[in-house]
Amino acid sequence: MAKVQGSPEALNQMAAQIKRVIQQETQAAQALQTAYRSAGSEWNDSKYQQLGGVISQAVSAIKAPISELEAAVQKIKKMEQDLRAYLDN
């Protein structure tokens, strides 16, 4: 029988790191939106509207990988559970 080497803790740390990245991306998107709205209190012309389009694209780009990252977290957590169950036997 092949010897299995694995660390459930390492898998848990990987999932936690991905969760931190998700949180950072979400915060960055929110900060951009907040800064844009704040600028709008003193500036509201066609260039401000143009900036809104750019900010919207940037926010979409920042948020785009989040669903894939969340799926990766779920897969890693499942692997961690399976490894724990295997090592407990």
VOTORKE-660505 format. One record per atom (N, C-alpha, C, O): residue number from 1; residue in one letter; chain; x, y, z; atom name. Coordinates in pm, whole numbers, plus 50000, padded with zeros to 5 digits. Last residue first. Layout:
BEGIN
@n NUM; res a; chain A; u X; v Y; w Z; atom CA $
...
//
This chain:
BEGIN
@n 89; res n; chain A; u 49163; v 50673; w 50976; atom N $
@n 89; res n; chain A; u 49140; v 50529; w 50966; atom CA $
@n 89; res n; chain A; u 49266; v 50449; w 50982; atom C $
@n 89; res n; chain A; u 49263; v 50326; w 50977; atom O $
@n 88; res d; chain A; u 49243; v 50932; w 50972; atom N $
@n 88; res d; chain A; u 49184; v 50884; w 51098; atom CA $
@n 88; res d; chain A; u 49161; v 50734; w 51094; atom C $
@n 88; res d; chain A; u 49141; v 50672; w 51199; atom O $
@n 87; res l; chain A; u 49315; v 50975; w 50712; atom N $
@n 87; res l; chain A; u 49423; v 50965; w 50811; atom CA $
@n 87; res l; chain A; u 49372; v 50913; w 50945; atom C $
@n 87; res l; chain A; u 49448; v 50855; w 51023; atom O $
@n 86; res y; chain A; u 49060; v 50991; w 50593; atom N $
@n 86; res y; chain A; u 49153; v 50886; w 50554; atom CA $
@n 86; res y; chain A; u 49261; v 50865; w 50661; atom C $
@n 86; res y; chain A; u 49294; v 50752; w 50697; atom O $
@n 85; res a; chain A; u 48957; v 51220; w 50716; atom N $
@n 85; res a; chain A; u 48887; v 51092; w 50732; atom CA $
@n 85; res a; chain A; u 48982; v 50977; w 50700; atom C $
@n 85; res a; chain A; u 48984; v 50876; w 50771; atom O $
@n 84; res r; chain A; u 49145; v 51409; w 50622; atom N $
@n 84; res r; chain A; u 49128; v 51386; w 50766; atom CA $
@n 84; res r; chain A; u 49062; v 51250; w 50791; atom C $
@n 84; res r; chain A; u 49106; v 51173; w 50877; atom O $
@n 83; res l; chain A; u 49091; v 51393; w 50347; atom N $
@n 83; res l; chain A; u 49222; v 51356; w 50398; atom CA $
@n 83; res l; chain A; u 49217; v 51327; w 50549; atom C $
@n 83; res l; chain A; u 49277; v 51231; w 50596; atom O $
@n 82; res d; chain A; u 48828; v 51488; w 50338; atom N $
@n 82; res d; chain A; u 48859; v 51353; w 50292; atom CA $
@n 82; res d; chain A; u 48992; v 51305; w 50346; atom C $
@n 82; res d; chain A; u 49006; v 51190; w 50386; atom O $
@n 81; res q; chain A; u 48868; v 51750; w 50434; atom N $
@n 81; res q; chain A; u 48781; v 51657; w 50506; atom CA $
@n 81; res q; chain A; u 48812; v 51513; w 50468; atom C $
@n 81; res q; chain A; u 48822; v 51425; w 50554; atom O $
@n 80; res e; chain A; u 49037; v 51848; w 50230; atom N $
@n 80; res e; chain A; u 49083; v 51845; w 50369; atom CA $
@n 80; res e; chain A; u 48999; v 51746; w 50450; atom C $
@n 80; res e; chain A; u 49054; v 51666; w 50526; atom O $
@n 79; res m; chain A; u 48868; v 51832; w 50012; atom N $
@n 79; res m; chain A; u 48990; v 51751; w 50013; atom CA $
@n 79; res m; chain A; u 49045; v 51740; w 50155; atom C $
@n 79; res m; chain A; u 49093; v 51634; w 50195; atom O $
@n 78; res k; chain A; u 48684; v 52023; w 50094; atom N $
@n 78; res k; chain A; u 48640; v 51885; w 50074; atom CA $
@n 78; res k; chain A; u 48760; v 51791; w 50077; atom C $
@n 78; res k; chain A; u 48755; v 51684; w 50137; atom O $
@n 77; res k; chain A; u 48846; v 52249; w 50089; atom N $
@n 77; res k; chain A; u 48786; v 52207; w 50217; atom CA $
@n 77; res k; chain A; u 48737; v 52062; w 50208; atom C $
@n 77; res k; chain A; u 48749; v 51987; w 50305; atom O $
@n 76; res i; chain A; u 48901; v 52260; w 49815; atom N $
@n 76; res i; chain A; u 49010; v 52238; w 49910; atom CA $
@n 76; res i; chain A; u 48955; v 52189; w 50043; atom C $
@n 76; res i; chain A; u 49012; v 52099; w 50104; atom O $
@n 75; res k; chain A; u 48644; v 52313; w 49716; atom N $
@n 75; res k; chain A; u 48714; v 52191; w 49675; atom CA $
@n 75; res k; chain A; u 48826; v 52158; w 49773; atom C $
@n 75; res k; chain A; u 48845; v 52042; w 49811; atom O $
@n 74; res q; chain A; u 48592; v 52564; w 49835; atom N $
@n 74; res q; chain A; u 48506; v 52450; w 49864; atom CA $
@n 74; res q; chain A; u 48575; v 52317; w 49829; atom C $
@n 74; res q; chain A; u 48564; v 52220; w 49904; atom O $
@n 73; res v; chain A; u 48796; v 52717; w 49717; atom N $
@n 73; res v; chain A; u 48792; v 52700; w 49863; atom CA $
@n 73; res v; chain A; u 48708; v 52577; w 49898; atom C $
@n 73; res v; chain A; u 48749; v 52496; w 49981; atom O $
@n 72; res a; chain A; u 48713; v 52709; w 49450; atom N $
@n 72; res a; chain A; u 48840; v 52647; w 49489; atom CA $
@n 72; res a; chain A; u 48845; v 52622; w 49639; atom C $
@n 72; res a; chain A; u 48893; v 52518; w 49683; atom O $
@n 71; res a; chain A; u 48481; v 52860; w 49466; atom N $
@n 71; res a; chain A; u 48472; v 52718; w 49429; atom CA $
@n 71; res a; chain A; u 48600; v 52644; w 49468; atom C $
@n 71; res a; chain A; u 48594; v 52529; w 49513; atom O $
@n 70; res e; chain A; u 48596; v 53106; w 49523; atom N $
@n 70; res e; chain A; u 48507; v 53044; w 49621; atom CA $
@n 70; res e; chain A; u 48490; v 52895; w 49593; atom C $
@n 70; res e; chain A; u 48485; v 52814; w 49685; atom O $
@n 69; res l; chain A; u 48732; v 53148; w 49283; atom N $
@n 69; res l; chain A; u 48808; v 53134; w 49407; atom CA $
@n 69; res l; chain A; u 48723; v 53068; w 49515; atom C $
@n 69; res l; chain A; u 48772; v 52984; w 49590; atom O $
@n 68; res e; chain A; u 48518; v 53175; w 49110; atom N $
@n 68; res e; chain A; u 48612; v 53064; w 49091; atom CA $
@n 68; res e; chain A; u 48694; v 53040; w 49217; atom C $
@n 68; res e; chain A; u 48722; v 52925; w 49253; atom O $
@n 67; res s; chain A; u 48403; v 53408; w 49213; atom N $
@n 67; res s; chain A; u 48326; v 53284; w 49215; atom CA $
@n 67; res s; chain A; u 48416; v 53162; w 49194; atom C $
@n 67; res s; chain A; u 48393; v 53057; w 49255; atom O $
@n 66; res i; chain A; u 48615; v 53597; w 49173; atom N $
@n 66; res i; chain A; u 48570; v 53560; w 49307; atom CA $
@n 66; res i; chain A; u 48493; v 53429; w 49309; atom C $
@n 66; res i; chain A; u 48515; v 53346; w 49397; atom O $
@n 65; res p; chain A; u 48704; v 53696; w 48931; atom N $
@n 65; res p; chain A; u 48754; v 53565; w 48974; atom CA $
@n 65; res p; chain A; u 48697; v 53517; w 49108; atom C $
@n 65; res p; chain A; u 48728; v 53406; w 49151; atom O $
@n 64; res a; chain A; u 48551; v 53949; w 48909; atom N $
@n 64; res a; chain A; u 48535; v 53836; w 48816; atom CA $
@n 64; res a; chain A; u 48586; v 53703; w 48870; atom C $
@n 64; res a; chain A; u 48515; v 53603; w 48856; atom O $
@n 63; res k; chain A; u 48607; v 54170; w 49064; atom N $
@n 63; res k; chain A; u 48514; v 54070; w 49117; atom CA $
@n 63; res k; chain A; u 48505; v 53944; w 49032; atom C $
@n 63; res k; chain A; u 48457; v 53841; w 49080; atom O $
@n 62; res i; chain A; u 48777; v 54317; w 48901; atom N $
@n 62; res i; chain A; u 48823; v 54276; w 49034; atom CA $
@n 62; res i; chain A; u 48737; v 54161; w 49086; atom C $
@n 62; res i; chain A; u 48788; v 54066; w 49145; atom O $
@n 61; res a; chain A; u 48614; v 54364; w 48682; atom N $
@n 61; res a; chain A; u 48737; v 54286; w 48664; atom CA $
@n 61; res a; chain A; u 48788; v 54235; w 48798; atom C $
@n 61; res a; chain A; u 48838; v 54123; w 48807; atom O $
@n 60; res s; chain A; u 48415; v 54524; w 48800; atom N $
@n 60; res s; chain A; u 48379; v 54394; w 48740; atom CA $
@n 60; res s; chain A; u 48502; v 54305; w 48724; atom C $
@n 60; res s; chain A; u 48495; v 54185; w 48749; atom O $
@n 59; res v; chain A; u 48573; v 54744; w 48868; atom N $
@n 59; res v; chain A; u 48507; v 54667; w 48973; atom CA $
@n 59; res v; chain A; u 48468; v 54529; w 48921; atom C $
@n 59; res v; chain A; u 48486; v 54429; w 48990; atom O $
@n 58; res a; chain A; u 48644; v 54832; w 48611; atom N $
@n 58; res a; chain A; u 48747; v 54789; w 48705; atom CA $
@n 58; res a; chain A; u 48687; v 54703; w 48815; atom C $
@n 58; res a; chain A; u 48745; v 54600; w 48852; atom O $
@n 57; res q; chain A; u 48395; v 54903; w 48507; atom N $
@n 57; res q; chain A; u 48473; v 54797; w 48442; atom CA $
@n 57; res q; chain A; u 48580; v 54743; w 48537; atom C $
@n 57; res q; chain A; u 48603; v 54622; w 48544; atom O $
@n 56; res s; chain A; u 48332; v 55111; w 48686; atom N $
@n 56; res s; chain A; u 48245; v 54993; w 48675; atom CA $
@n 56; res s; chain A; u 48318; v 54875; w 48611; atom C $
@n 56; res s; chain A; u 48306; v 54762; w 48657; atom O $
@n 55; res i; chain A; u 48533; v 55292; w 48624; atom N $
@n 55; res i; chain A; u 48527; v 55233; w 48759; atom CA $
@n 55; res i; chain A; u 48442; v 55106; w 48756; atom C $
@n 55; res i; chain A; u 48478; v 55006; w 48818; atom O $
@n 54; res v; chain A; u 48457; v 55357; w 48363; atom N $
@n 54; res v; chain A; u 48588; v 55297; w 48388; atom CA $
@n 54; res v; chain A; u 48589; v 55226; w 48523; atom C $
@n 54; res v; chain A; u 48639; v 55115; w 48535; atom O $
@n 53; res g; chain A; u 48208; v 55474; w 48411; atom N $
@n 53; res g; chain A; u 48219; v 55356; w 48326; atom CA $
@n 53; res g; chain A; u 48350; v 55282; w 48348; atom C $
@n 53; res g; chain A; u 48353; v 55159; w 48350; atom O $
@n 52; res g; chain A; u 48284; v 55691; w 48570; atom N $
@n 52; res g; chain A; u 48196; v 55587; w 48624; atom CA $
@n 52; res g; chain A; u 48202; v 55459; w 48543; atom C $
@n 52; res g; chain A; u 48200; v 55350; w 48599; atom O $
@n 51; res l; chain A; u 48420; v 55848; w 48387; atom N $
@n 51; res l; chain A; u 48496; v 55781; w 48493; atom CA $
@n 51; res l; chain A; u 48413; v 55669; w 48555; atom C $
@n 51; res l; chain A; u 48467; v 55564; w 48589; atom O $
@n 50; res q; chain A; u 48194; v 55940; w 48253; atom N $
@n 50; res q; chain A; u 48292; v 55856; w 48183; atom CA $
@n 50; res q; chain A; u 48378; v 55779; w 48283; atom C $
@n 50; res q; chain A; u 48404; v 55661; w 48266; atom O $
@n 49; res q; chain A; u 48084; v 56096; w 48453; atom N $
@n 49; res q; chain A; u 48009; v 55980; w 48404; atom CA $
@n 49; res q; chain A; u 48101; v 55885; w 48330; atom C $
@n 49; res q; chain A; u 48088; v 55763; w 48342; atom O $
@n 48; res y; chain A; u 48284; v 56287; w 48466; atom N $
@n 48; res y; chain A; u 48255; v 56206; w 48585; atom CA $
@n 48; res y; chain A; u 48178; v 56081; w 48544; atom C $
@n 48; res y; chain A; u 48205; v 55972; w 48595; atom O $
@n 47; res k; chain A; u 48256; v 56396; w 48214; atom N $
@n 47; res k; chain A; u 48380; v 56326; w 48247; atom CA $
@n 47; res k; chain A; u 48363; v 56240; w 48372; atom C $
@n 47; res k; chain A; u 48421; v 56132; w 48382; atom O $
@n 46; res s; chain A; u 48006; v 56519; w 48233; atom N $
@n 46; res s; chain A; u 48023; v 56405; w 48142; atom CA $
@n 46; res s; chain A; u 48152; v 56327; w 48171; atom C $
@n 46; res s; chain A; u 48156; v 56205; w 48155; atom O $
@n 45; res d; chain A; u 47982; v 56581; w 48588; atom N $
@n 45; res d; chain A; u 47964; v 56618; w 48449; atom CA $
@n 45; res d; chain A; u 47989; v 56496; w 48362; atom C $
@n 45; res d; chain A; u 47992; v 56383; w 48411; atom O $
@n 44; res n; chain A; u 48023; v 56640; w 48883; atom N $
@n 44; res n; chain A; u 47919; v 56560; w 48820; atom CA $
@n 44; res n; chain A; u 47892; v 56612; w 48679; atom C $
@n 44; res n; chain A; u 47791; v 56678; w 48654; atom O $
@n 43; res w; chain A; u 48178; v 56680; w 49177; atom N $
@n 43; res w; chain A; u 48208; v 56672; w 49034; atom CA $
@n 43; res w; chain A; u 48103; v 56583; w 48970; atom C $
@n 43; res w; chain A; u 48095; v 56464; w 49000; atom O $
@n 42; res e; chain A; u 48128; v 56658; w 49440; atom N $
@n 42; res e; chain A; u 48181; v 56785; w 49394; atom CA $
@n 42; res e; chain A; u 48199; v 56791; w 49242; atom C $
@n 42; res e; chain A; u 48232; v 56896; w 49187; atom O $
@n 41; res s; chain A; u 48025; v 56408; w 49470; atom N $
@n 41; res s; chain A; u 47965; v 56513; w 49551; atom CA $
@n 41; res s; chain A; u 48012; v 56651; w 49506; atom C $
@n 41; res s; chain A; u 47945; v 56751; w 49531; atom O $
@n 40; res g; chain A; u 48180; v 56232; w 49324; atom N $
@n 40; res g; chain A; u 48057; v 56283; w 49264; atom CA $
@n 40; res g; chain A; u 47990; v 56393; w 49344; atom C $
@n 40; res g; chain A; u 47906; v 56465; w 49291; atom O $
@n 39; res a; chain A; u 48373; v 56142; w 49494; atom N $
@n 39; res a; chain A; u 48411; v 56241; w 49394; atom CA $
@n 39; res a; chain A; u 48288; v 56306; w 49331; atom C $
@n 39; res a; chain A; u 48292; v 56423; w 49291; atom O $
@n 38; res s; chain A; u 48217; v 55950; w 49625; atom N $
@n 38; res s; chain A; u 48265; v 56066; w 49698; atom CA $
@n 38; res s; chain A; u 48306; v 56178; w 49602; atom C $
@n 38; res s; chain A; u 48276; v 56295; w 49627; atom O $
@n 37; res r; chain A; u 48186; v 55758; w 49426; atom N $
@n 37; res r; chain A; u 48068; v 55830; w 49477; atom CA $
@n 37; res r; chain A; u 48109; v 55957; w 49550; atom C $
@n 37; res r; chain A; u 48043; v 56060; w 49538; atom O $
@n 36; res y; chain A; u 48457; v 55680; w 49404; atom N $
@n 36; res y; chain A; u 48386; v 55737; w 49290; atom CA $
@n 36; res y; chain A; u 48265; v 55817; w 49337; atom C $
@n 36; res y; chain A; u 48243; v 55929; w 49293; atom O $
@n 35; res a; chain A; u 48505; v 55575; w 49658; atom N $
@n 35; res a; chain A; u 48583; v 55690; w 49611; atom CA $
@n 35; res a; chain A; u 48515; v 55759; w 49494; atom C $
@n 35; res a; chain A; u 48514; v 55882; w 49485; atom O $
@n 34; res t; chain A; u 48326; v 55359; w 49651; atom N $
@n 34; res t; chain A; u 48310; v 55465; w 49750; atom CA $
@n 34; res t; chain A; u 48384; v 55591; w 49707; atom C $
@n 34; res t; chain A; u 48330; v 55702; w 49718; atom O $
@n 33; res q; chain A; u 48435; v 55203; w 49447; atom N $
@n 33; res q; chain A; u 48300; v 55254; w 49434; atom CA $
@n 33; res q; chain A; u 48276; v 55371; w 49530; atom C $
@n 33; res q; chain A; u 48213; v 55470; w 49493; atom O $
@n 32; res l; chain A; u 48687; v 55144; w 49562; atom N $
@n 32; res l; chain A; u 48677; v 55216; w 49435; atom CA $
@n 32; res l; chain A; u 48539; v 55279; w 49417; atom C $
@n 32; res l; chain A; u 48528; v 55395; w 49378; atom O $
@n 31; res a; chain A; u 48605; v 55000; w 49789; atom N $
@n 31; res a; chain A; u 48679; v 55125; w 49805; atom CA $
@n 31; res a; chain A; u 48674; v 55208; w 49676; atom C $
@n 31; res a; chain A; u 48659; v 55331; w 49682; atom O $
@n 30; res q; chain A; u 48488; v 54773; w 49672; atom N $
@n 30; res q; chain A; u 48406; v 54865; w 49750; atom CA $
@n 30; res q; chain A; u 48474; v 55001; w 49767; atom C $
@n 30; res q; chain A; u 48409; v 55104; w 49759; atom O $
@n 29; res a; chain A; u 48717; v 54659; w 49559; atom N $
@n 29; res a; chain A; u 48605; v 54698; w 49474; atom CA $
@n 29; res a; chain A; u 48516; v 54799; w 49546; atom C $
@n 29; res a; chain A; u 48474; v 54899; w 49488; atom O $
@n 28; res a; chain A; u 48865; v 54607; w 49791; atom N $
@n 28; res a; chain A; u 48919; v 54696; w 49688; atom CA $
@n 28; res a; chain A; u 48807; v 54747; w 49597; atom C $
@n 28; res a; chain A; u 48804; v 54865; w 49563; atom O $
@n 27; res q; chain A; u 48699; v 54422; w 49921; atom N $
@n 27; res q; chain A; u 48726; v 54551; w 49983; atom CA $
@n 27; res q; chain A; u 48780; v 54652; w 49881; atom C $
@n 27; res q; chain A; u 48744; v 54769; w 49886; atom O $
@n 26; res t; chain A; u 48717; v 54209; w 49740; atom N $
@n 26; res t; chain A; u 48587; v 54270; w 49770; atom CA $
@n 26; res t; chain A; u 48606; v 54408; w 49830; atom C $
@n 26; res t; chain A; u 48535; v 54502; w 49793; atom O $
@n 25; res e; chain A; u 48989; v 54151; w 49758; atom N $
@n 25; res e; chain A; u 48931; v 54193; w 49631; atom CA $
@n 25; res e; chain A; u 48797; v 54263; w 49652; atom C $
@n 25; res e; chain A; u 48769; v 54365; w 49589; atom O $
@n 24; res q; chain A; u 49007; v 54073; w 50027; atom N $
@n 24; res q; chain A; u 49082; v 54188; w 49979; atom CA $
@n 24; res q; chain A; u 49025; v 54241; w 49847; atom C $
@n 24; res q; chain A; u 49015; v 54362; w 49828; atom O $
@n 23; res q; chain A; u 48842; v 53844; w 50026; atom N $
@n 23; res q; chain A; u 48807; v 53959; w 50110; atom CA $
@n 23; res q; chain A; u 48879; v 54085; w 50062; atom C $
@n 23; res q; chain A; u 48819; v 54192; w 50056; atom O $
@n 22; res i; chain A; u 48989; v 53681; w 49853; atom N $
@n 22; res i; chain A; u 48851; v 53718; w 49820; atom CA $
@n 22; res i; chain A; u 48811; v 53843; w 49898; atom C $
@n 22; res i; chain A; u 48754; v 53936; w 49842; atom O $
@n 21; res v; chain A; u 49223; v 53654; w 50006; atom N $
@n 21; res v; chain A; u 49229; v 53718; w 49874; atom CA $
@n 21; res v; chain A; u 49090; v 53765; w 49832; atom C $
@n 21; res v; chain A; u 49074; v 53876; w 49781; atom O $
@n 20; res r; chain A; u 49121; v 53511; w 50222; atom N $
@n 20; res r; chain A; u 49176; v 53646; w 50244; atom CA $
@n 20; res r; chain A; u 49184; v 53723; w 50112; atom C $
@n 20; res r; chain A; u 49154; v 53842; w 50107; atom O $
@n 19; res k; chain A; u 49054; v 53272; w 50094; atom N $
@n 19; res k; chain A; u 48947; v 53353; w 50154; atom CA $
@n 19; res k; chain A; u 48996; v 53496; w 50179; atom C $
@n 19; res k; chain A; u 48920; v 53591; w 50160; atom O $
@n 18; res i; chain A; u 49310; v 53183; w 50033; atom N $
@n 18; res i; chain A; u 49220; v 53219; w 49924; atom CA $
@n 18; res i; chain A; u 49105; v 53305; w 49977; atom C $
@n 18; res i; chain A; u 49065; v 53401; w 49911; atom O $
@n 17; res q; chain A; u 49396; v 53130; w 50294; atom N $
@n 17; res q; chain A; u 49465; v 53231; w 50212; atom CA $
@n 17; res q; chain A; u 49375; v 53276; w 50097; atom C $
@n 17; res q; chain A; u 49367; v 53395; w 50068; atom O $
@n 16; res a; chain A; u 49225; v 52924; w 50370; atom N $
@n 16; res a; chain A; u 49220; v 53052; w 50442; atom CA $
@n 16; res a; chain A; u 49287; v 53162; w 50362; atom C $
@n 16; res a; chain A; u 49240; v 53276; w 50361; atom O $
@n 15; res a; chain A; u 49310; v 52723; w 50198; atom N $
@n 15; res a; chain A; u 49173; v 52774; w 50187; atom CA $
@n 15; res a; chain A; u 49161; v 52910; w 50255; atom C $
@n 15; res a; chain A; u 49094; v 53000; w 50204; atom O $
@n 14; res m; chain A; u 49569; v 52688; w 50301; atom N $
@n 14; res m; chain A; u 49549; v 52730; w 50162; atom CA $
@n 14; res m; chain A; u 49410; v 52790; w 50143; atom C $
@n 14; res m; chain A; u 49395; v 52895; w 50080; atom O $
@n 13; res q; chain A; u 49512; v 52599; w 50558; atom N $
@n 13; res q; chain A; u 49583; v 52726; w 50541; atom CA $
@n 13; res q; chain A; u 49567; v 52778; w 50398; atom C $
@n 13; res q; chain A; u 49553; v 52898; w 50376; atom O $
@n 12; res n; chain A; u 49395; v 52352; w 50499; atom N $
@n 12; res n; chain A; u 49317; v 52454; w 50568; atom CA $
@n 12; res n; chain A; u 49380; v 52592; w 50550; atom C $
@n 12; res n; chain A; u 49310; v 52691; w 50530; atom O $
@n 11; res l; chain A; u 49615; v 52222; w 50390; atom N $
@n 11; res l; chain A; u 49498; v 52248; w 50306; atom CA $
@n 11; res l; chain A; u 49412; v 52357; w 50368; atom C $
@n 11; res l; chain A; u 49361; v 52444; w 50298; atom O $
@n 10; res a; chain A; u 49771; v 52210; w 50620; atom N $
@n 10; res a; chain A; u 49820; v 52283; w 50504; atom CA $
@n 10; res a; chain A; u 49704; v 52317; w 50410; atom C $
@n 10; res a; chain A; u 49697; v 52428; w 50357; atom O $
@n 9; res e; chain A; u 49614; v 52044; w 50778; atom N $
@n 9; res e; chain A; u 49639; v 52181; w 50822; atom CA $
@n 9; res e; chain A; u 49687; v 52268; w 50705; atom C $
@n 9; res e; chain A; u 49649; v 52384; w 50693; atom O $
@n 8; res p; chain A; u 49627; v 51800; w 50650; atom N $
@n 8; res p; chain A; u 49499; v 51872; w 50651; atom CA $
@n 8; res p; chain A; u 49518; v 52018; w 50691; atom C $
@n 8; res p; chain A; u 49446; v 52106; w 50642; atom O $
@n 7; res s; chain A; u 49882; v 51694; w 50464; atom N $
@n 7; res s; chain A; u 49859; v 51774; w 50582; atom CA $
@n 7; res s; chain A; u 49724; v 51845; w 50571; atom C $
@n 7; res s; chain A; u 49709; v 51938; w 50492; atom O $
@n 6; res g; chain A; u 50019; v 51384; w 50369; atom N $
@n 6; res g; chain A; u 49937; v 51500; w 50346; atom CA $
@n 6; res g; chain A; u 49911; v 51571; w 50476; atom C $
@n 6; res g; chain A; u 49918; v 51512; w 50584; atom O $
@n 5; res q; chain A; u 50106; v 51090; w 50229; atom N $
@n 5; res q; chain A; u 50156; v 51202; w 50306; atom CA $
@n 5; res q; chain A; u 50071; v 51321; w 50270; atom C $
@n 5; res q; chain A; u 50055; v 51355; w 50153; atom O $
@n 4; res v; chain A; u 50060; v 50752; w 50227; atom N $
@n 4; res v; chain A; u 49997; v 50880; w 50199; atom CA $
@n 4; res v; chain A; u 50058; v 50984; w 50290; atom C $
@n 4; res v; chain A; u 50061; v 50969; w 50412; atom O $
@n 3; res k; chain A; u 50223; v 50486; w 50075; atom N $
@n 3; res k; chain A; u 50217; v 50571; w 50193; atom CA $
@n 3; res k; chain A; u 50159; v 50707; w 50153; atom C $
@n 3; res k; chain A; u 50205; v 50769; w 50057; atom O $
@n 2; res a; chain A; u 50055; v 50220; w 49917; atom N $
@n 2; res a; chain A; u 50132; v 50343; w 49908; atom CA $
@n 2; res a; chain A; u 50114; v 50426; w 50034; atom C $
@n 2; res a; chain A; u 50005; v 50434; w 50090; atom O $
@n 1; res m; chain A; u 50085; v 49882; w 50000; atom N $
@n 1; res m; chain A; u 50000; v 50000; w 50000; atom CA $
@n 1; res m; chain A; u 50089; v 50124; w 50000; atom C $
@n 1; res m; chain A; u 50187; v 50131; w 50074; atom O $
//
